[in-house]
Amino acid sequence: MAACEVCGNEYDRPLEIKVSGETHTFDCFECAISVLAPHCEHCGVAVIGHGHESDGHVFCCAHCAHAEGHDSLRDRADSAAV
């Protein structure tokens, strides 16, 4: 059995995820997301979907990007209002 690198739980069916040549071991997606997902630079939420990126900065949505001065990004919901 392998132990999750986040919570230490020993699980008989762990997730092994390889990123940039390094293998990580988790017992669930929640633990994997907490370590591997980028986090929004404005609100801190884990970005598990596409998110938004501008000049190397990651945001969960256009609203957060705008709050940090990245005004060119748009959500689909924003397109009708612009």
N, C-alpha and C positions, 0 to 999 in steps of 0.2 A: 504494500500500500504506500501511496505517496502522500505527503503532507502538503496542504495548501500553503503557499508562501505568504498569504495575507492573514488568514485566521488560524492556521496550524491544524485544521481538521484533517484527519487521515481518512482518505476516501478510496474505495476500491476501483472507482472509475473516474480518475481525475482528468481534467482538461490540461493538455500540454500544448502550449502555444509558443511557436518560435517566431521571434522578432529580431531582425538584424543579426541572425546567427546565435542569439541567446534564447534558450528554452526556459519558459516559465510554467509553473505547475499551480493549478487552482482547483478547488472543489466545486466551483459554480461560476456562472457568467458574472454575477454581481462582484465577486472578488476580482475576476479578470478585468472588468471594466474599471474598477477603482484604481488599478495599477496602470493599465495600458491605454485607456481612452484619454484623448486630450481634454483639457478643461477650458471652458470659456474664460477669456481674460477679463471679462467684466463681472459676471455673476458667479463664476466658479463651477457651474453645472458641468457634469461629464457630457461631452459631445459624442453620442453613440450613433448618430446619423451622419449626414453629409456636413452639416454645420456650414459656416462661412469662414473664409480665410482672406485676409487682406494684408499684403506686405509682411507675410510670415506670422501674422497674429491670427489666432483662432477664436471664433465666437459661435455661440449656439444659434444666434438669430441676428437679423439685420438691426433690430432694436438695440441689442447690446453693442454691436459694431458701431452704430451711430453714437452711442453714449461715450465711446472711446475715440470719436473723431474720424471714423472710417465711413464717410457719408455715401460712398458710391454703391455700397451693397444693398440689395433689395430682397425681401421675402416675396413669395408669390402673392401673399395677402396684401402687400404694399403696392403692387404694380397697378391696381385699379385706382388707388388714391393719388398716385404720382402723376 
